[in-house]
Amino acid sequence: MNYSNYFLNDLPTRPAKPREEGLTMVMDKGLSLREAQDLVETSGEHIDIIKLGWATSYVTATLMAKTNFYREAGIPFYFGGTLFEAFLVRNQLDDYRAILDKYQAPMVEISDGSIELPHEEKCKLVELFAKDRQVLSEVGSKDAEKILAPYQWIELMQAELQAGAWKVIGEAREGGNVGLFRDSGEVRQGLVKEIIHTIPADKIIWEAPQKSQQVWFVKLLGANVNLGNIASNEVIPLETLRLGLRGDTFGTFLPKNIKEQFGI
């Protein structure tokens, strides 16, 4: 990928787009068409997927123009899982599929973060939607009181991948304070490490809206960890974290001799 303005040695390699790992999923929480254009102009080379957050698409005036623009820019987009759940509970799944067709959404999120849905039924929905779209299947609840044990996360992720999900998403919400994280935003480190012991890391997108969370994942899983729920103004800062060009990860990818020489 050629987006750098000058050359530096000893930087981690980032695969070219479209890629299967090192994904950056960005939250569009109601950007205007002009803001979307500015986002792609400044950061498009670093954006793999755009999520039109929760049900913001319902009240976005420029939705058709914006989704057309993202498509023409070559950036896949999808509607947030809360919108899927809103249609599901109203028995309007056919209407939802018609909306996906209308806006030519190449991806769909299947989630149950705000509702209780038998897991077998969720997997059937993953299988159904995977017939004509890439499915992102979200695991974890938006309710901070519902804490899943690590083995439950693993079992759910395995089943949803087997049902046809392209990637599974680790729930954190927009604020990064549920699911994978404690209410303080601190990573549930033991949980993540148990998950990746069983589930291939490249099959998981970790929602990590806070910088400290992004730093932790980059240090644990490297430059090409899949990260999601990234704010539109944090795309370039995240890319510098991935490359070890920000103080938080400055020494992460440097050779040992350089770190010893400069006391890093």
VEXDO-291343 format. One line per 4 residues: number of its first residue (from 1); their letters; for each residue x, y, z of N, C-alpha, C. Coordinates in nm, 3 decimals. Example, Ala and Ser with C-alpha at 12.3 -4.5 7.8 and 13.67 -1.06 7.14 Angstrom:
residues 2
1) as) 1.319 -0.569 0.780 1.230 -0.450 0.780 1.320 -0.330 0.780 ~ 1.285 -0.225 0.708 1.367 -0.106 0.714 1.290 0.003 0.787
END
This chain:
residues 264
1) mnys) 0.085 -0.118 0.000 0.000 0.000 0.000 0.089 0.124 0.000 ~ 0.066 0.214 -0.093 0.154 0.329 -0.105 0.078 0.455 -0.064 ~ 0.084 0.487 0.064 0.017 0.608 0.109 0.110 0.695 0.192 ~ 0.236 0.652 0.210 0.329 0.729 0.294 0.392 0.841 0.213
5) nyfl) 0.429 0.947 0.282 0.489 1.063 0.217 0.641 1.058 0.217 ~ 0.699 0.966 0.294 0.843 0.949 0.297 0.874 0.810 0.351 ~ 1.002 0.773 0.352 1.042 0.636 0.384 1.101 0.626 0.524 ~ 1.061 0.523 0.597 1.121 0.490 0.726 1.149 0.340 0.730
9) ndlp) 1.265 0.305 0.784 1.297 0.164 0.805 1.217 0.108 0.923 ~ 1.216 -0.025 0.930 1.169 -0.097 1.049 1.026 -0.062 1.089 ~ 0.939 -0.053 0.989 0.796 -0.038 1.018 0.727 -0.171 0.989 ~ 0.624 -0.204 1.065 0.551 -0.328 1.036 0.483 -0.320 0.900
13) trpa) 0.468 -0.434 0.835 0.404 -0.440 0.704 0.253 -0.441 0.721 ~ 0.187 -0.356 0.643 0.041 -0.353 0.640 -0.005 -0.409 0.506 ~ -0.090 -0.510 0.504 -0.136 -0.566 0.377 -0.219 -0.465 0.299 ~ -0.219 -0.483 0.167 -0.295 -0.393 0.081 -0.444 -0.424 0.090
17) kpre) -0.526 -0.325 0.065 -0.670 -0.343 0.057 -0.706 -0.404 -0.078 ~ -0.813 -0.484 -0.085 -0.894 -0.535 0.026 -0.818 -0.643 0.102 ~ -0.827 -0.642 0.232 -0.749 -0.732 0.315 -0.839 -0.810 0.410 ~ -0.785 -0.917 0.461 -0.857 -1.005 0.552 -0.819 -0.979 0.697
21) eglt) -0.707 -0.913 0.718 -0.664 -0.881 0.854 -0.606 -0.740 0.855 ~ -0.596 -0.685 0.975 -0.553 -0.546 0.985 -0.664 -0.450 0.950 ~ -0.789 -0.495 0.969 -0.905 -0.415 0.930 -0.929 -0.300 1.028 ~ -0.967 -0.186 0.971 -1.015 -0.074 1.050 -1.160 -0.047 1.011
25) mvmd) -1.250 -0.073 1.105 -1.392 -0.047 1.083 -1.427 0.085 1.151 ~ -1.483 0.177 1.074 -1.506 0.314 1.121 -1.654 0.338 1.142 ~ -1.687 0.410 1.248 -1.825 0.445 1.280 -1.865 0.575 1.212 ~ -1.970 0.569 1.131 -2.036 0.687 1.079 -2.163 0.704 1.162
29) kgls) -2.163 0.805 1.248 -2.275 0.825 1.340 -2.370 0.933 1.290 ~ -2.371 0.954 1.158 -2.459 1.056 1.101 -2.383 1.164 1.028 ~ -2.268 1.128 0.972 -2.190 1.225 0.897 -2.272 1.281 0.781 ~ -2.250 1.407 0.750 -2.309 1.464 0.629 -2.236 1.408 0.508
33) lrea) -2.293 1.427 0.390 -2.227 1.383 0.268 -2.091 1.449 0.254 ~ -2.083 1.578 0.282 -1.954 1.648 0.273 -1.855 1.593 0.374 ~ -1.901 1.565 0.495 -1.811 1.508 0.596 -1.763 1.370 0.553 ~ -1.851 1.290 0.492 -1.811 1.158 0.442 -1.706 1.172 0.332
37) qdlv) -1.725 1.269 0.246 -1.627 1.293 0.139 -1.493 1.336 0.196 ~ -1.497 1.423 0.297 -1.373 1.466 0.362 -1.305 1.348 0.431 ~ -1.385 1.263 0.496 -1.329 1.145 0.564 -1.256 1.056 0.465 ~ -1.317 1.028 0.352 -1.255 0.940 0.253 -1.133 1.007 0.191
41) etsg) -1.140 1.138 0.169 -1.025 1.209 0.112 -0.903 1.201 0.203 ~ -0.925 1.219 0.332 -0.811 1.223 0.424 -0.769 1.087 0.474 ~ -0.865 0.992 0.486 -0.837 0.867 0.555 -0.878 0.741 0.480 ~ -0.929 0.756 0.360 -0.985 0.642 0.288 -0.889 0.526 0.270
45) ehid) -0.762 0.553 0.254 -0.662 0.447 0.235 -0.651 0.358 0.358 ~ -0.696 0.407 0.472 -0.681 0.333 0.597 -0.813 0.273 0.646 ~ -0.922 0.296 0.572 -1.055 0.249 0.614 -1.093 0.126 0.532 ~ -1.127 0.018 0.601 -1.168 -0.104 0.534 -1.319 -0.121 0.528
49) iikl) -1.387 -0.076 0.631 -1.532 -0.093 0.643 -1.588 0.030 0.714 ~ -1.707 0.071 0.674 -1.778 0.178 0.745 -1.909 0.124 0.798 ~ -1.933 0.146 0.926 -2.059 0.108 0.988 -2.144 0.233 1.009 ~ -2.265 0.232 0.956 -2.360 0.338 0.982 -2.426 0.305 1.116
53) gwat) -2.373 0.366 1.221 -2.399 0.324 1.358 -2.544 0.306 1.395 ~ -2.568 0.206 1.479 -2.697 0.161 1.531 -2.809 0.187 1.430 ~ -2.904 0.278 1.456 -3.012 0.303 1.360 -3.005 0.446 1.306 ~ -2.885 0.503 1.302 -2.871 0.641 1.252 -2.917 0.654 1.108
57) syvt) -2.909 0.545 1.032 -2.949 0.550 0.891 -3.097 0.585 0.876 ~ -3.177 0.556 0.975 -3.321 0.583 0.969 -3.349 0.733 0.958 ~ -3.263 0.815 1.018 -3.287 0.960 1.023 -3.177 1.039 0.954 ~ -3.102 0.975 0.865 -2.996 1.042 0.790 -3.051 1.092 0.657
61) atlm) -3.052 1.223 0.638 -3.117 1.281 0.520 -3.047 1.244 0.390 ~ -2.915 1.229 0.395 -2.837 1.206 0.272 -2.800 1.059 0.255 ~ -2.881 0.969 0.307 -2.841 0.828 0.313 -2.810 0.769 0.176 ~ -2.897 0.787 0.079 -2.872 0.727 -0.052 -2.747 0.785 -0.117
65) aktn) -2.733 0.916 -0.112 -2.616 0.979 -0.172 -2.489 0.933 -0.102 ~ -2.496 0.919 0.030 -2.376 0.881 0.106 -2.338 0.736 0.082 ~ -2.436 0.647 0.081 -2.403 0.506 0.056 -2.353 0.487 -0.087 ~ -2.409 0.561 -0.181 -2.357 0.557 -0.319 -2.212 0.603 -0.323
69) fyre) -2.183 0.708 -0.246 -2.046 0.759 -0.243 -1.949 0.657 -0.185 ~ -1.986 0.595 -0.073 -1.898 0.494 -0.013 -1.874 0.379 -0.112 ~ -1.980 0.338 -0.181 -1.965 0.229 -0.278 -1.870 0.269 -0.390 ~ -1.888 0.388 -0.443 -1.802 0.435 -0.552 -1.657 0.452 -0.505
73) agip) -1.640 0.482 -0.377 -1.505 0.495 -0.321 -1.442 0.361 -0.291 ~ -1.518 0.253 -0.308 -1.464 0.119 -0.285 -1.454 0.081 -0.139 ~ -1.536 0.143 -0.053 -1.534 0.112 0.090 -1.665 0.044 0.127 ~ -1.661 -0.083 0.164 -1.785 -0.154 0.202 -1.848 -0.089 0.326
77) fyfg) -1.981 -0.092 0.331 -2.051 -0.034 0.445 -2.162 -0.129 0.489 ~ -2.209 -0.109 0.610 -2.324 -0.185 0.658 -2.397 -0.105 0.764 ~ -2.521 -0.144 0.789 -2.603 -0.078 0.890 -2.581 -0.145 1.025 ~ -2.582 -0.065 1.130 -2.555 -0.117 1.264 -2.651 -0.227 1.306
81) gtlf) -2.604 -0.315 1.393 -2.683 -0.429 1.436 -2.811 -0.392 1.508 ~ -2.814 -0.277 1.573 -2.937 -0.235 1.642 -3.051 -0.218 1.543 ~ -3.021 -0.172 1.421 -3.125 -0.158 1.320 -3.179 -0.295 1.281 ~ -3.089 -0.391 1.264 -3.133 -0.529 1.236 -3.227 -0.577 1.346
85) eafl) -3.190 -0.555 1.470 -3.272 -0.600 1.583 -3.407 -0.529 1.585 ~ -3.408 -0.400 1.548 -3.533 -0.324 1.546 -3.631 -0.383 1.444 ~ -3.581 -0.425 1.330 -3.667 -0.490 1.230 -3.707 -0.630 1.275 ~ -3.613 -0.702 1.336 -3.640 -0.839 1.378 -3.755 -0.846 1.479
89) vrnq) -3.749 -0.761 1.582 -3.851 -0.768 1.687 -3.987 -0.724 1.637 ~ -3.991 -0.650 1.526 -4.117 -0.605 1.468 -4.166 -0.699 1.357 ~ -4.098 -0.814 1.344 -4.136 -0.913 1.244 -4.132 -0.853 1.103 ~ -4.025 -0.774 1.076 -4.011 -0.707 0.947 -3.881 -0.745 0.877
93) lddy) -3.840 -0.869 0.888 -3.713 -0.908 0.827 -3.715 -0.895 0.675 ~ -3.830 -0.922 0.612 -3.838 -0.906 0.467 -3.819 -0.759 0.429 ~ -3.874 -0.670 0.511 -3.854 -0.527 0.486 -3.707 -0.490 0.501 ~ -3.641 -0.551 0.600 -3.500 -0.520 0.621 -3.416 -0.567 0.502
97) rail) -3.446 -0.686 0.452 -3.372 -0.736 0.336 -3.396 -0.647 0.215 ~ -3.516 -0.592 0.202 -3.544 -0.501 0.092 -3.462 -0.373 0.104 ~ -3.441 -0.327 0.228 -3.359 -0.208 0.249 -3.213 -0.235 0.213 ~ -3.163 -0.353 0.252 -3.026 -0.389 0.214 -3.011 -0.389 0.062
101) dkyq) -3.112 -0.438 -0.007 -3.109 -0.439 -0.153 -3.117 -0.297 -0.209 ~ -3.205 -0.217 -0.152 -3.224 -0.080 -0.201 -3.094 0.000 -0.196 ~ -3.022 -0.013 -0.085 -2.898 0.065 -0.068 -2.775 -0.014 -0.111 ~ -2.795 -0.133 -0.164 -2.688 -0.218 -0.214 -2.578 -0.236 -0.108
105) apmv) -2.622 -0.266 0.013 -2.526 -0.287 0.122 -2.457 -0.421 0.103 ~ -2.325 -0.424 0.091 -2.255 -0.550 0.066 -2.237 -0.636 0.190 ~ -2.262 -0.576 0.307 -2.244 -0.646 0.434 -2.368 -0.627 0.519 ~ -2.384 -0.717 0.615 -2.492 -0.705 0.711 -2.443 -0.751 0.847
109) eisd) -2.489 -0.680 0.951 -2.455 -0.721 1.087 -2.573 -0.793 1.150 ~ -2.548 -0.912 1.200 -2.647 -0.990 1.274 -2.607 -0.984 1.421 ~ -2.693 -0.928 1.503 -2.658 -0.911 1.644 -2.779 -0.937 1.733 ~ -2.752 -0.956 1.860 -2.858 -0.970 1.960 -2.817 -0.899 2.088
113) gsie) -2.750 -0.786 2.072 -2.698 -0.714 2.188 -2.802 -0.645 2.272 ~ -2.919 -0.616 2.212 -3.024 -0.546 2.286 -3.145 -0.633 2.313 ~ -3.143 -0.757 2.264 -3.257 -0.847 2.278 -3.208 -0.984 2.324 ~ -3.302 -1.067 2.365 -3.271 -1.207 2.394 -3.320 -1.291 2.277
117) lphe) -3.228 -1.360 2.213 -3.258 -1.438 2.094 -3.194 -1.576 2.109 ~ -3.273 -1.684 2.097 -3.211 -1.817 2.106 -3.095 -1.828 2.007 ~ -2.983 -1.882 2.055 -2.864 -1.880 1.970 -2.881 -1.963 1.844 ~ -2.957 -2.068 1.853 -2.982 -2.149 1.734 -3.053 -2.065 1.627
121) ekck) -3.147 -1.981 1.671 -3.218 -1.894 1.577 -3.123 -1.790 1.518 ~ -3.035 -1.736 1.601 -2.939 -1.638 1.550 -2.850 -1.701 1.443 ~ -2.804 -1.822 1.468 -2.717 -1.889 1.370 -2.792 -1.916 1.239 ~ -2.921 -1.946 1.249 -3.001 -1.965 1.127 -3.011 -1.835 1.049
125) lvel) -3.020 -1.723 1.119 -3.024 -1.593 1.053 -2.890 -1.561 0.988 ~ -2.781 -1.595 1.055 -2.648 -1.578 0.995 -2.640 -1.658 0.865 ~ -2.683 -1.781 0.872 -2.679 -1.868 0.754 -2.765 -1.812 0.641 ~ -2.883 -1.760 0.676 -2.974 -1.705 0.576 -2.913 -1.584 0.505
129) fakd) -2.863 -1.488 0.583 -2.811 -1.365 0.524 -2.677 -1.388 0.455 ~ -2.603 -1.491 0.495 -2.473 -1.519 0.434 -2.486 -1.572 0.291 ~ -2.607 -1.603 0.250 -2.626 -1.653 0.114 -2.599 -1.546 0.009 ~ -2.619 -1.418 0.045 -2.597 -1.314 -0.055 -2.519 -1.193 -0.004
133) rqvl) -2.466 -1.201 0.120 -2.388 -1.090 0.173 -2.282 -1.141 0.270 ~ -2.178 -1.059 0.289 -2.083 -1.090 0.395 -2.149 -1.057 0.528 ~ -2.146 -1.152 0.619 -2.210 -1.133 0.749 -2.106 -1.102 0.855 ~ -2.131 -0.996 0.929 -2.056 -0.964 1.050 -2.149 -0.998 1.166
137) sevg) -2.109 -1.093 1.247 -2.195 -1.142 1.355 -2.138 -1.095 1.488 ~ -2.219 -1.018 1.560 -2.170 -0.957 1.684 -2.201 -1.046 1.804 ~ -2.100 -1.063 1.888 -2.113 -1.144 2.010 -2.097 -1.053 2.131 ~ -2.184 -1.072 2.229 -2.177 -0.992 2.351 -2.299 -0.903 2.364
141) skda) -2.333 -0.868 2.486 -2.452 -0.789 2.514 -2.418 -0.643 2.540 ~ -2.513 -0.555 2.505 -2.498 -0.413 2.538 -2.535 -0.385 2.683 ~ -2.589 -0.485 2.750 -2.626 -0.472 2.891 -2.505 -0.506 2.977 ~ -2.456 -0.409 3.051 -2.336 -0.429 3.133 -2.356 -0.535 3.240
145) ekil) -2.482 -0.565 3.273 -2.508 -0.665 3.377 -2.498 -0.808 3.323 ~ -2.499 -0.823 3.191 -2.491 -0.957 3.130 -2.346 -0.987 3.095 ~ -2.278 -1.060 3.182 -2.137 -1.091 3.162 -2.124 -1.238 3.124 ~ -2.069 -1.261 3.007 -2.050 -1.397 2.959 -1.915 -1.451 3.005
149) apyq) -1.911 -1.577 3.040 -1.784 -1.643 3.073 -1.705 -1.662 2.943 ~ -1.571 -1.672 2.953 -1.490 -1.690 2.832 -1.535 -1.808 2.746 ~ -1.570 -1.922 2.808 -1.609 -2.037 2.728 -1.736 -2.009 2.649 ~ -1.824 -1.922 2.703 -1.946 -1.887 2.632 -1.914 -1.801 2.510
153) wiel) -1.825 -1.703 2.525 -1.782 -1.623 2.410 -1.728 -1.715 2.301 ~ -1.644 -1.808 2.341 -1.580 -1.897 2.243 -1.683 -1.983 2.172 ~ -1.774 -2.042 2.247 -1.876 -2.128 2.187 -1.965 -2.049 2.091 ~ -2.004 -1.928 2.129 -2.088 -1.846 2.044 -2.015 -1.807 1.916
157) mqae) -1.891 -1.765 1.930 -1.812 -1.725 1.812 -1.792 -1.843 1.717 ~ -1.757 -1.958 1.773 -1.736 -2.075 1.689 -1.862 -2.110 1.610 ~ -1.976 -2.109 1.677 -2.101 -2.146 1.612 -2.138 -2.046 1.503 ~ -2.116 -1.920 1.527 -2.154 -1.818 1.429 -2.061 -1.818 1.307
161) lqag) -1.935 -1.847 1.330 -1.842 -1.864 1.218 -1.881 -1.987 1.135 ~ -1.915 -2.094 1.202 -1.956 -2.216 1.133 -2.086 -2.195 1.055 ~ -2.171 -2.103 1.104 -2.298 -2.075 1.036 -2.277 -1.990 0.910 ~ -2.158 -1.932 0.896 -2.130 -1.857 0.773 -2.085 -1.714 0.792
165) awkv) -2.065 -1.670 0.917 -2.018 -1.534 0.939 -1.877 -1.517 0.881 ~ -1.856 -1.405 0.815 -1.722 -1.372 0.762 -1.628 -1.335 0.876 ~ -1.677 -1.252 0.966 -1.603 -1.215 1.087 -1.703 -1.211 1.202 ~ -1.653 -1.234 1.323 -1.734 -1.208 1.442 -1.681 -1.082 1.508
169) igea) -1.772 -1.008 1.568 -1.738 -0.881 1.631 -1.751 -0.896 1.782 ~ -1.648 -0.854 1.854 -1.654 -0.850 1.999 -1.719 -0.721 2.045 ~ -1.832 -0.731 2.111 -1.913 -0.616 2.151 -1.841 -0.527 2.251 ~ -1.853 -0.395 2.229 -1.801 -0.298 2.326 -1.888 -0.173 2.334
173) regg) -1.984 -0.161 2.243 -2.065 -0.041 2.226 -1.978 0.075 2.178 ~ -2.044 0.185 2.149 -1.974 0.304 2.101 -1.876 0.357 2.204 ~ -1.911 0.344 2.333 -1.826 0.401 2.436 -1.713 0.311 2.482 ~ -1.715 0.182 2.447 -1.610 0.092 2.489 -1.616 0.061 2.637
177) nvgl) -1.736 0.037 2.689 -1.747 0.015 2.834 -1.838 -0.102 2.871 ~ -1.862 -0.195 2.778 -1.934 -0.318 2.809 -1.867 -0.433 2.733 ~ -1.919 -0.554 2.753 -1.871 -0.668 2.674 -1.726 -0.702 2.701 ~ -1.638 -0.665 2.609 -1.496 -0.693 2.620 -1.428 -0.609 2.729
181) frds) -1.499 -0.506 2.775 -1.437 -0.409 2.865 -1.519 -0.392 2.993 ~ -1.450 -0.354 3.097 -1.519 -0.316 3.221 -1.579 -0.177 3.202 ~ -1.665 -0.136 3.296 -1.731 -0.006 3.278 -1.633 0.110 3.281 ~ -1.512 0.087 3.329 -1.407 0.189 3.328 -1.338 0.200 3.192
185) gevr) -1.366 0.105 3.102 -1.298 0.100 2.973 -1.179 0.006 2.973 ~ -1.144 -0.049 3.089 -1.031 -0.141 3.097 -1.063 -0.273 3.027 ~ -0.966 -0.322 2.952 -0.985 -0.447 2.878 -0.996 -0.564 2.976 ~ -1.089 -0.653 2.949 -1.095 -0.780 3.024 -0.989 -0.872 2.962
189) qglv) -0.866 -0.854 3.007 -0.751 -0.915 2.941 -0.758 -1.067 2.938 ~ -0.796 -1.127 3.050 -0.804 -1.272 3.054 -0.904 -1.325 2.954 ~ -1.016 -1.255 2.939 -1.118 -1.295 2.844 -1.063 -1.295 2.702 ~ -0.999 -1.186 2.663 -0.946 -1.175 2.527 -0.843 -1.284 2.501
193) keii) -0.755 -1.307 2.597 -0.649 -1.405 2.575 -0.706 -1.546 2.564 ~ -0.811 -1.575 2.640 -0.874 -1.707 2.626 -0.942 -1.722 2.491 ~ -1.006 -1.616 2.444 -1.073 -1.621 2.314 -0.974 -1.651 2.203 ~ -0.863 -1.577 2.200 -0.769 -1.593 2.088 -0.688 -1.722 2.099
197) htip) -0.695 -1.787 2.214 -0.631 -1.918 2.226 -0.705 -2.021 2.140 ~ -0.835 -1.994 2.114 -0.918 -2.089 2.040 -0.964 -2.035 1.904 ~ -1.005 -1.909 1.900 -1.059 -1.850 1.777 -0.946 -1.778 1.703 ~ -0.926 -1.804 1.573 -0.822 -1.733 1.498 -0.842 -1.582 1.509
201) adki) -0.736 -1.511 1.542 -0.747 -1.366 1.564 -0.794 -1.292 1.441 ~ -0.762 -1.343 1.322 -0.801 -1.272 1.200 -0.951 -1.286 1.171 ~ -1.022 -1.370 1.247 -1.166 -1.386 1.229 -1.246 -1.295 1.322 ~ -1.176 -1.220 1.406 -1.244 -1.136 1.506 -1.215 -0.989 1.479
205) iwea) -1.320 -0.907 1.485 -1.304 -0.762 1.488 -1.335 -0.717 1.630 ~ -1.237 -0.656 1.694 -1.254 -0.612 1.832 -1.301 -0.467 1.831 ~ -1.420 -0.442 1.886 -1.463 -0.304 1.900 -1.377 -0.237 2.006 ~ -1.309 -0.130 1.966 -1.212 -0.065 2.056 -1.212 0.085 2.030
209) pqks) -1.316 0.155 2.073 -1.325 0.298 2.042 -1.226 0.387 2.118 ~ -1.176 0.340 2.232 -1.086 0.423 2.312 -0.940 0.398 2.274 ~ -0.860 0.503 2.278 -0.720 0.490 2.239 -0.646 0.386 2.324 ~ -0.670 0.386 2.454 -0.599 0.291 2.541 -0.632 0.147 2.501
213) qqvw) -0.754 0.124 2.456 -0.794 -0.009 2.412 -0.723 -0.046 2.282 ~ -0.715 0.049 2.189 -0.646 0.026 2.063 -0.498 -0.006 2.088 ~ -0.436 0.069 2.178 -0.295 0.045 2.211 -0.277 -0.096 2.265 ~ -0.365 -0.136 2.354 -0.353 -0.269 2.416 -0.361 -0.378 2.310
217) fvkl) -0.457 -0.369 2.219 -0.472 -0.471 2.116 -0.355 -0.472 2.018 ~ -0.305 -0.356 1.981 -0.190 -0.351 1.891 -0.069 -0.414 1.956 ~ -0.048 -0.387 2.084 0.067 -0.446 2.154 0.051 -0.597 2.168 ~ -0.071 -0.644 2.188 -0.094 -0.787 2.206 -0.091 -0.863 2.073
221) lgan) -0.158 -0.810 1.972 -0.181 -0.886 1.848 -0.112 -0.826 1.726 ~ -0.043 -0.715 1.743 0.037 -0.662 1.633 -0.035 -0.558 1.549 ~ 0.036 -0.509 1.450 -0.013 -0.400 1.366 -0.139 -0.437 1.292 ~ -0.157 -0.565 1.263 -0.267 -0.608 1.177 -0.381 -0.674 1.253
225) vnlg) -0.405 -0.626 1.374 -0.524 -0.667 1.449 -0.645 -0.596 1.387 ~ -0.760 -0.664 1.387 -0.883 -0.605 1.336 -0.950 -0.523 1.446 ~ -0.972 -0.395 1.420 -1.032 -0.307 1.521 -1.153 -0.235 1.464 ~ -1.256 -0.219 1.549 -1.379 -0.158 1.505 -1.429 -0.049 1.597
229) nias) -1.538 0.016 1.552 -1.598 0.130 1.621 -1.498 0.243 1.639 ~ -1.418 0.264 1.536 -1.320 0.373 1.538 -1.389 0.502 1.495 ~ -1.371 0.607 1.572 -1.431 0.736 1.538 -1.371 0.790 1.408 ~ -1.450 0.864 1.335 -1.405 0.913 1.204 -1.282 1.002 1.213
233) nevi) -1.263 1.071 1.325 -1.145 1.157 1.340 -1.028 1.085 1.407 ~ -1.041 0.953 1.427 -0.935 0.876 1.491 -0.871 0.775 1.397 ~ -0.905 0.779 1.269 -0.853 0.679 1.175 -0.703 0.694 1.156 ~ -0.658 0.814 1.127 -0.514 0.836 1.106 -0.436 0.817 1.236
237) plet) -0.483 0.869 1.350 -0.414 0.837 1.475 -0.400 0.686 1.499 ~ -0.505 0.608 1.468 -0.494 0.463 1.486 -0.389 0.405 1.392 ~ -0.384 0.452 1.269 -0.285 0.398 1.176 -0.144 0.423 1.226 ~ -0.120 0.539 1.289 0.014 0.565 1.344 0.042 0.472 1.463
241) lrlg) -0.060 0.437 1.540 -0.041 0.338 1.646 -0.001 0.204 1.587 ~ -0.067 0.165 1.479 -0.037 0.037 1.414 0.107 0.033 1.364 ~ 0.159 0.146 1.324 0.293 0.152 1.263 0.404 0.182 1.364 ~ 0.367 0.202 1.490 0.468 0.236 1.590 0.519 0.377 1.574
245) lrgd) 0.433 0.466 1.526 0.472 0.605 1.502 0.397 0.701 1.593 ~ 0.358 0.650 1.709 0.298 0.732 1.814 0.358 0.685 1.945 ~ 0.370 0.773 2.041 0.443 0.741 2.162 0.400 0.612 2.229 ~ 0.270 0.583 2.226 0.217 0.467 2.297 0.271 0.334 2.243
249) tfgt) 0.304 0.327 2.116 0.356 0.203 2.055 0.492 0.226 1.990 ~ 0.560 0.332 2.029 0.683 0.373 1.960 0.787 0.261 1.953 ~ 0.803 0.188 2.062 0.906 0.084 2.064 0.856 -0.055 2.030 ~ 0.726 -0.067 2.004 0.666 -0.200 1.989 0.726 -0.280 1.875
253) flpk) 0.758 -0.216 1.764 0.802 -0.289 1.645 0.949 -0.263 1.608 ~ 1.020 -0.189 1.693 1.161 -0.162 1.665 1.248 -0.283 1.700 ~ 1.357 -0.304 1.626 1.450 -0.413 1.660 1.509 -0.394 1.799 ~ 1.546 -0.506 1.860 1.597 -0.506 1.997 1.719 -0.417 2.011
257) nike) 1.809 -0.421 1.912 1.934 -0.342 1.926 1.904 -0.192 1.928 ~ 1.807 -0.148 1.852 1.773 -0.006 1.852 1.711 0.033 1.986 ~ 1.625 -0.053 2.038 1.562 -0.023 2.167 1.667 -0.017 2.278 ~ 1.764 -0.108 2.271 1.870 -0.105 2.372 1.957 0.020 2.358
261) qfgi) 1.986 0.056 2.234 2.074 0.172 2.210 2.012 0.301 2.261 ~ 1.880 0.316 2.245 1.814 0.441 2.279 1.730 0.433 2.405 ~ 1.744 0.324 2.477 1.675 0.310 2.604 1.524 0.310 2.593 ~ 1.474 0.244 2.489 1.329 0.240 2.466 1.269 0.118 2.535
END
